[in-house]
Amino acid sequence: MRTFNLLRYSKLNRDIIFNISTNVSQFHKIMPNYFKSLKIINVENSEQTVLEKISFLGKTLDVITKHVVLPPNMHKVLILSGPLKGTSFIEYYEIFENGTEIKICISLQINGFLKLIPFLDLILAKKMDGVMSKFIACSENYAKINSGYH
């Protein structure tokens, strides 16, 4: 298992970016090229189990994830199926000058034959870094055009 952290800043205030980032049912509207479809299959207290169809590294995958939302500033995503089963993302949202600091702690678990691909963990880390930047930019744009987030 490889662990690493990603750190970014958003000009949105913490509550707005946190609400967008934890509103799983809207992900396909925020990043339609990445999230092809989402189906919430179970809701229990602060947890949602979701069947996600995502496009990643040129492949479309069906994965089951669990999202645990702990307001005001923590979102945990656990991958329950697929080639990255056992991977976790723990997101922290902290108030920062003129916006929000977002830190994601990733524990990457690669399974099956993918373990045999040299440097795949580094490739995935770089791709996840890019997805995080794009998600923040798309979230800021989403907030701008959806008045409910102003």
QUICORZI-V498409 format. One record per pair of residues at least 12 apart in sequence whose ideal C-beta (glycine too) atoms are under 10 Angstrom apart, sorted by the first residue. I is the first residue (numbers start at 1). J is the second residue. D is the distance in whole Angstrom. If there is no record, write none. Layout:
# QUICORZI-V498409
I;J;D + I;J;D
This chain:
# QUICORZI-V498409
1;86;8 + 1;87;8 + 1;88;10 + 1;107;6 + 1;108;7 + 1;109;5 + 1;110;8 + 1;121;9 + 2;87;10 + 2;106;8 + 2;107;8 + 2;108;5 + 2;109;8 + 2;110;8 + 2;120;10 + 2;121;4 + 2;122;8 + 2;124;9 + 2;125;7 + 3;88;9 + 3;105;7 + 3;106;7 + 3;107;5 + 3;108;7 + 3;125;10 + 4;104;9 + 4;105;8 + 4;106;6 + 4;107;9 + 4;108;7 + 4;121;9 + 4;122;10 + 4;124;10 + 4;125;6 + 4;128;9 + 4;129;9 + 5;90;10 + 5;92;10 + 5;103;6 + 5;104;7 + 5;105;5 + 5;106;7 + 6;89;9 + 6;91;9 + 6;102;8 + 6;103;7 + 6;104;5 + 6;105;8 + 6;106;7 + 6;125;8 + 6;128;7 + 6;129;6 + 6;131;9 + 6;132;5 + 6;133;9 + 7;92;10 + 7;101;7 + 7;102;7 + 7;103;5 + 7;104;8 + 7;129;10 + 7;132;9 + 8;100;9 + 8;101;8 + 8;102;5 + 8;103;8 + 8;104;8 + 8;129;9 + 8;132;6 + 8;133;6 + 8;135;9 + 8;136;5 + 8;137;10 + 9;96;6 + 9;97;9 + 9;98;9 + 9;99;6 + 9;100;7 + 9;101;6 + 9;102;7 + 9;136;8 + 10;93;9 + 10;96;9 + 10;98;10 + 10;99;5 + 10;100;5 + 10;101;8 + 10;102;6 + 10;135;10 + 10;136;5 + 10;137;9 + 10;139;7 + 10;140;6 + 10;143;9 + 11;96;10 + 11;98;6 + 11;99;4 + 11;100;8 + 11;136;9 + 11;140;6 + 11;143;9 + 12;93;10 + 12;98;10 + 12;99;6 + 12;100;6 + 12;102;10 + 12;136;8 + 12;139;7 + 12;140;6 + 12;142;10 + 12;143;6 + 12;144;9 + 12;149;8 + 12;150;10 + 13;93;10 + 13;95;7 + 13;96;10 + 13;98;9 + 13;99;7 + 13;100;6 + 13;143;10 + 13;149;10 + 14;72;7 + 14;73;7 + 14;93;5 + 14;94;7 + 14;95;5 + 14;96;8 + 14;99;8 + 14;100;4 + 14;101;9 + 14;102;9 + 15;71;9 + 15;72;7 + 15;73;9 + 15;93;9 + 15;95;9 + 15;100;9 + 15;149;9 + 16;93;10 + 16;99;10 + 16;100;8 + 16;139;8 + 16;140;9 + 16;142;10 + 16;143;6 + 16;148;10 + 16;149;5 + 16;150;8 + 17;93;6 + 17;99;8 + 17;100;5 + 17;102;7 + 17;135;10 + 17;136;8 + 17;139;6 + 17;140;8 + 17;143;8 + 17;149;9 + 18;69;9 + 18;71;7 + 18;72;7 + 18;73;6 + 18;74;9 + 18;75;7 + 18;91;9 + 18;92;10 + 18;93;5 + 18;100;8 + 18;102;9 + 19;69;10 + 19;71;9 + 19;72;10 + 19;93;10 + 19;139;10 + 19;143;9 + 19;148;9 + 19;149;7 + 20;135;9 + 20;136;10 + 20;138;9 + 20;139;5 + 20;140;9 + 20;142;6 + 20;143;6 + 20;146;9 + 20;149;6 + 21;67;10 + 21;69;9 + 21;75;6 + 21;77;10 + 21;91;7 + 21;93;7 + 21;100;10 + 21;102;8 + 21;135;8 + 21;136;9 + 21;139;7 + 22;46;10 + 22;48;9 + 22;67;7 + 22;68;9 + 22;69;5 + 22;70;9 + 22;71;8 + 22;74;9 + 22;75;5 + 22;77;10 + 22;91;9 + 22;93;9 + 23;67;10 + 23;69;9 + 23;139;10 + 23;142;10 + 23;149;10 + 24;38;6 + 24;40;7 + 24;48;6 + 24;50;6 + 24;52;8 + 24;65;8 + 24;67;5 + 24;69;9 + 24;75;10 + 24;77;9 + 25;38;6 + 25;39;9 + 25;40;6 + 25;48;9 + 25;50;9 + 26;38;9 + 26;139;10 + 26;142;8 + 26;146;9 + 27;50;9 + 27;52;8 + 27;54;9 + 27;135;9 + 27;138;10 + 27;139;10 + 28;52;9 + 28;53;9 + 28;54;10 + 29;138;9 + 29;142;7 + 29;146;9 + 30;134;10 + 30;135;7 + 30;138;5 + 30;139;6 + 30;141;8 + 30;142;5 + 30;143;10 + 30;146;10 + 31;54;9 + 31;55;10 + 31;131;8 + 31;134;7 + 31;135;6 + 31;137;10 + 31;138;5 + 31;139;9 + 31;142;9 + 32;55;9 + 32;138;9 + 33;55;6 + 33;134;9 + 33;138;9 + 34;52;10 + 34;54;6 + 34;55;6 + 34;56;7 + 34;131;7 + 34;134;8 + 34;135;8 + 34;138;9 + 35;52;7 + 35;53;8 + 35;54;6 + 35;55;8 + 35;135;10 + 36;52;8 + 36;53;4 + 36;54;6 + 36;55;6 + 36;60;6 + 36;61;9 + 36;62;9 + 37;51;8 + 37;52;7 + 37;53;4 + 37;54;9 + 37;60;10 + 37;62;9 + 38;50;6 + 38;51;7 + 38;52;5 + 38;53;8 + 38;54;9 + 38;65;9 + 39;51;4 + 39;52;8 + 39;53;9 + 39;62;10 + 39;64;10 + 40;52;10 + 40;67;9 + 41;64;8 + 42;64;10 + 42;66;9 + 43;67;10 + 44;66;10 + 45;68;9 + 45;69;10 + 46;67;9 + 46;68;6 + 46;69;5 + 46;70;6 + 46;71;8 + 46;74;10 + 46;75;10 + 46;76;10 + 47;66;6 + 47;67;7 + 47;68;5 + 47;69;8 + 47;76;9 + 47;78;9 + 48;65;9 + 48;66;7 + 48;67;5 + 48;68;8 + 48;69;8 + 49;64;7 + 49;65;7 + 49;66;5 + 49;67;8 + 49;78;9 + 49;80;7 + 50;63;9 + 50;64;7 + 50;65;5 + 50;66;8 + 50;67;6 + 50;77;9 + 50;80;9 + 51;63;8 + 51;64;6 + 51;65;8 + 51;80;10 + 51;81;9 + 52;64;7 + 52;65;6 + 52;67;10 + 52;77;10 + 52;79;9 + 52;81;10 + 52;82;9 + 54;82;9 + 54;131;10 + 56;82;10 + 56;83;10 + 56;84;9 + 56;124;9 + 56;127;7 + 56;128;9 + 56;131;8 + 57;120;10 + 57;123;8 + 57;124;8 + 57;127;6 + 59;83;9 + 61;81;9 + 61;82;6 + 61;83;8 + 61;84;9 + 62;81;8 + 62;82;7 + 63;79;6 + 63;80;8 + 63;81;5 + 63;82;4 + 63;83;9 + 63;84;7 + 63;85;8 + 63;87;10 + 64;78;9 + 64;79;8 + 64;80;4 + 64;81;4 + 64;82;8 + 64;85;9 + 65;77;6 + 65;78;6 + 65;79;6 + 65;80;6 + 65;81;8 + 65;82;9 + 65;84;10 + 65;87;9 + 65;88;10 + 65;89;9 + 66;78;4 + 66;79;8 + 66;80;6 + 66;88;9 + 67;89;10 + 68;88;10 + 68;90;9 + 69;91;10 + 70;90;10 + 71;93;10 + 72;93;8 + 72;94;10 + 72;95;9 + 73;91;9 + 73;92;6 + 73;93;4 + 73;94;6 + 73;95;9 + 73;100;9 + 73;102;10 + 74;90;7 + 74;91;7 + 74;92;6 + 74;93;8 + 75;89;8 + 75;90;8 + 75;91;4 + 75;92;8 + 75;93;8 + 75;102;10 + 75;104;9 + 76;88;7 + 76;89;7 + 76;90;5 + 76;91;7 + 76;105;10 + 77;89;4 + 77;90;8 + 77;91;7 + 77;104;9 + 77;106;10 + 78;90;9 + 78;107;10 + 79;108;10 + 79;109;8 + 79;111;10 + 82;111;8 + 82;112;10 + 83;109;9 + 83;110;7 + 83;111;6 + 83;112;6 + 83;113;9 + 83;114;5 + 83;115;9 + 83;120;10 + 84;108;7 + 84;109;6 + 84;110;7 + 84;111;7 + 84;114;8 + 84;124;8 + 85;109;7 + 85;110;9 + 85;111;6 + 85;112;9 + 86;107;8 + 86;108;9 + 86;109;3 + 86;110;9 + 86;111;7 + 87;106;7 + 87;107;6 + 87;108;5 + 87;109;5 + 87;110;8 + 87;111;9 + 87;124;9 + 87;128;10 + 88;105;8 + 88;106;7 + 88;107;5 + 88;108;9 + 88;109;8 + 89;104;6 + 89;105;7 + 89;106;5 + 89;107;8 + 89;108;9 + 89;128;8 + 89;132;9 + 90;103;9 + 90;104;7 + 90;105;5 + 90;106;8 + 90;107;8 + 91;103;7 + 91;104;5 + 91;105;8 + 91;106;10 + 91;132;9 + 92;104;8 + 92;105;8 + 99;136;10 + 99;140;9 + 100;136;9 + 102;132;8 + 102;135;9 + 102;136;7 + 102;139;10 + 104;128;8 + 104;129;9 + 104;132;6 + 104;135;10 + 106;124;9 + 106;125;8 + 106;128;7 + 106;129;10 + 106;132;10 + 108;120;9 + 108;121;6 + 108;124;6 + 108;125;7 + 108;128;8 + 109;121;10 + 110;124;8
